[in-house]
Amino acid sequence: MERVDTIVVGAGVAGLSAARLLQDAGRTVVVLEARDRVGGRVHTDRRDGATDLGASWIHGIDGSPVAAAARAFGMRTVEFTVGGYQVDSRPIASFAPDGTRLSDDAARSFAADVHAVDAVLPEVIAASASAASYRDVTEEALARQGWDPERAQRVREYLEHRAEEQYGAWIEDLAAHGLDDDAIEGDEVVFPDGYDVLPARLAEGLDVRLDHVVTRIDWTDGVLVHTRQGVFAADSTVVTLPVGVLQAGTVDIVPALPAVNAEALGRLRMNTFEKIFLRFPARFWEDGVYAIRQQGPESRWWHSWYDLSALHDRPELLTFAAGPAAVAIRDWDDESVVASVMAQLRRLYGDDVPEPVGVQRTAWQDDPFAHGSYAYMALGSTTADHDDLATPVGGVLHLAGEATWTDDPATVPAALLSGHRAAERILGATVPIERLWAEA
C-alpha cells in the first residue's frame, strides 16, 4: 500500500489544479487517472493539426483565470466570439426557413426580438416555480411580447437551439435556472495549437499515474483509494469524477455520500453533446462570417455551423449534435451523419457544395470515463446544487470539477477554480490562484 498526504482522483484541469497547489504547499500528492493521458474532457487530436475534441473556447476572457494561465503558458489564441450562441455582435450568415439568406435588416430585426425576450427572462425566471423548465420560462417571456405566431416561432426555435448548444439538453429537460450563468465577459477565444497545452503544463512535475482506474474510495478512517494496480492511502482526497461517472456506480464511495452531496448530484444530469468537424476542398460559404445559421423546421437538428478556417488555414466547419440529435445519431456511421448534415448545407448553398474531404466526430456520451460532455441542471435543480455537491465530506473527501462550481459551471474555468477551492480547503489557508502558473 502506498501512502501520501493527498490522493487526487482524475487528471483533468480540476484535479491537476488541486494537485499542483497542494504540492506547491509541501504536501505529497499522487494523481490517479483512468485514461492514458492527462486532460480529461480537454482533449486535442493532433493527427492532422490540432483539433479540440473536448473543450474549445474560453467563454469570455475578462477576469478569467484560464485566460491568465494561457497567457503565462504562451498559448496562442484566436478571437472567436460566437461560442455563447450569440444572435449578433459578430458576422453571422442567417437563413430563413425557405433557405434564403436573411437581409441585413431582417437579421437585425430578428436579433432585436431575441434581445427583447432576453430582457424579461430574468424576471420570469426569478418568479418561476421550483420545478419549472427552461421551456416554461421562455414561453412566458414570449407570451409577454404579443407577437404573431410566426414571429414568436422564430425566436422559440432560437431559444431551443441555445439551450441545446449551451447545455446539450432539450429545452423541456433543462431547469428554469439552467442558463442563469449564460453571460460572456469580454471576447471569446479558441486555441489554434490545442487546448490540451493547459493540462499538460499543469501536470508538469506532478506524480500522475495513468491507466489507474479507481474502483472504490473508502473515507471511513482517512482515505483508501482502490485501483486495479493496488490501494493508495492518504489523509485526504480530491475526487474530480464527472457527474456521469459518479451516477454510473462504477466507483464505490464508502460510506455513501451524505444527503447534501447526494441530493445535489441527483438533480444534475450529464448531457449529450457531440462535435462534428467537416473539412472541405474549397470554401463555399461567405468570407468573414463567424457562423452559418438557419431557421425553420429544417433546423431541428442541424442549424449552426462555425467557420474554423482561421485556426488552421483550411476550409473547415464545425457543427454540433446536441440533445435529442446526439441521441438519435448515436449509432449512425460517419457516412450517414455526413449525408444528413450535407443535405442541410446544400439547401442553403446549392447542390454544388462539395463533399467534405475530412470528417471527425466525438462520442463523449459513450466514453466510460465521462458519460457525456458536461453536466446540466435537470428539472427541480437550483444553482445552489453545484456548490452543495462540493460540500466537504467528513473533513477528508472533496468533490471538484466543472459541475461543482456555481458561477460558471460546465467550463474549464469552473474546473480550475473548483480545484483551487479544494486545495484551499485541505490546506486551511488562502492560496493565490496565480501559483498555478507563477513559474511558467
Beta strands, then each sheet from edge to edge (+ up, - down):
strand 1: 2-3
strand 2: 6-9
strand 3: 29-32
strand 4: 44-45
strand 5: 51-52
strand 6: 78-79
strand 7: 92-95
strand 8: 189-190
strand 9: 208-209
strand 10: 214-218
strand 11: 223-227
strand 12: 230-234
strand 13: 236-239
strand 14: 252-254
strand 15: 268-270
strand 16: 273-279
strand 17: 291-294
strand 18: 304-307
strand 19: 316-322
strand 20: 358-361
strand 21: 375-377
strand 22: 397-399
sheet 1: 1+ 12+ 11- 10+ 14+
sheet 2: 9+ 3+ 2+ 13+ 22+
sheet 3: 4+ 5-
sheet 4: 6+ 8-
sheet 5: 7+ 17+ 18- 19+ 16- 20+
sheet 6: 15+ 21-
end
